[in-house]
Amino acid sequence: MNSFGRLFRVELFGESHGPALGCLVDGCPCGLPLAAEDFEADLARRRAGASGTTPRREADLPELASGVYEGRTSGAPLCVLFRNGDARSGDYELFARVPRPGHADFTASAKYRGFNDPRGSGHFSGRLTLPLVAAGVVAKKLLPALRFETRLVEAGGREDAAAAIAEAAAAGDSVGGLVEIRVEGLGAGLGEPFFDSLEGLVAHAAFAVPGVRGIEFGDGFRAAAMRGSEHNDRFVGAYGLTATNHAGGVNGGISNGSPLVLRVAMKPTSTIAASQATFDLASGAMTELSAPGRHDACIALRGAVALEAAVAVALADLSLIARSQEGSA
Ligand SMILES: Cc1cc2nc3c(=O)[nH]c(=O)nc-3n(C[C@H](O)[C@H](O)[C@H](O)COP(=O)(O)O)c2cc1C
């Protein structure tokens, strides 16, 4: 269904142009200091405004609707709610009938038999990364020793991301982007073998961000072309200290003490002004679509902080799992 986590359980709800959207975090330990101001830094990183982002303007004010009492988490399910303000649904009426190539209009309609809310892409909108970022803020509260560093490495295959995005936007087109996330301070021992591996859970959470097309840890796909003598991280000291980090901080599904390093490929935004072939859901007739509306030219710009949040959510869950195992021997 639509939730993530075993002990730190996150659900996202709402639609892009509905009255509100938010996250529900069940299993958040009690007693954590939490106020609306704590969300601002990460929400600001996701907010539109920079070149290459949507012209839609939202206040994105978090309401702590449940689970916080006198400034601390109460142990009850935690709900962070956001009201929608700047919706312009008219732009989307067409997509309910004529699905945008690359977007979720067709699959949503096929799965929900046309009952899905198409306004602003409904529940499939990148706007749902707003409550994901909020859940990430709560997760980071549980992980005070960790340091996250997230950056857009390239866009459109170029290091000069700004130029690639500006050129695509000027052509009524979009570009993909590559985001790198580095987490320091994990220590060795977080993660489970096989199904709940550190990479497995991090990737599971990160794929919740719309537009993700691939994830690699450490050398990732480049490892397939390497020799063991190149790829192995030789130990240079006690407690697993290594000089290199080809593994990206994980062996056997368990953190090895080096920084967790992953790279995430985000696709180019589907909704573009350029004309593309599609079809009419009602009549089945082929047609052309030049999509109207307000869209990001590169979703990786605002998606980066959402990816960081997804990683934090997975790490919070794994750290609660680790705590639950302490003293079991
Ligand atoms: C922060 C963010 C903003 C997004 N904005 C747009 C947008 O303006 N237009 C668009 O077509 N897709 C946008 N997307 C991507 C779509 O939501 C996504 O492509 C769509 O839901 C289909 O999912 P998929 O690409 O994972 O298959 C955005 C994604 C993120 C993370």
The ligand as an ORCA input file, in Angstrom:
! r2SCAN-3c Opt
* xyz 0 1
  C      10.019     18.376     -6.651
  C       9.353     17.781     -7.866
  C       8.650     18.599     -8.731
  C       8.036     18.062     -9.875
  N       7.398     18.919    -10.718
  C       6.920     18.431    -11.880
  C       6.352     19.318    -12.838
  O       6.325     20.530    -12.644
  N       5.849     18.769    -13.984
  C       5.923     17.418    -14.252
  O       5.495     16.981    -15.297
  N       6.468     16.570    -13.368
  C       6.960     17.037    -12.195
  N       7.534     16.177    -11.292
  C       7.631     14.738    -11.639
  C       6.313     14.012    -11.630
  O       5.673     14.156    -10.378
  C       6.561     12.544    -11.976
  O       7.322     12.453    -13.131
  C       5.257     11.804    -12.215
  O       4.570     11.694    -10.980
  C       5.448     10.408    -12.780
  O       6.216      9.641    -11.908
  P       7.570      8.940    -12.394
  O       8.327      9.969    -13.138
  O       8.257      8.516    -11.123
  O       7.169      7.787    -13.268
  C       8.124     16.673    -10.133
  C       8.829     15.847     -9.251
  C       9.461     16.385     -8.133
  C      10.247     15.490     -7.231
*
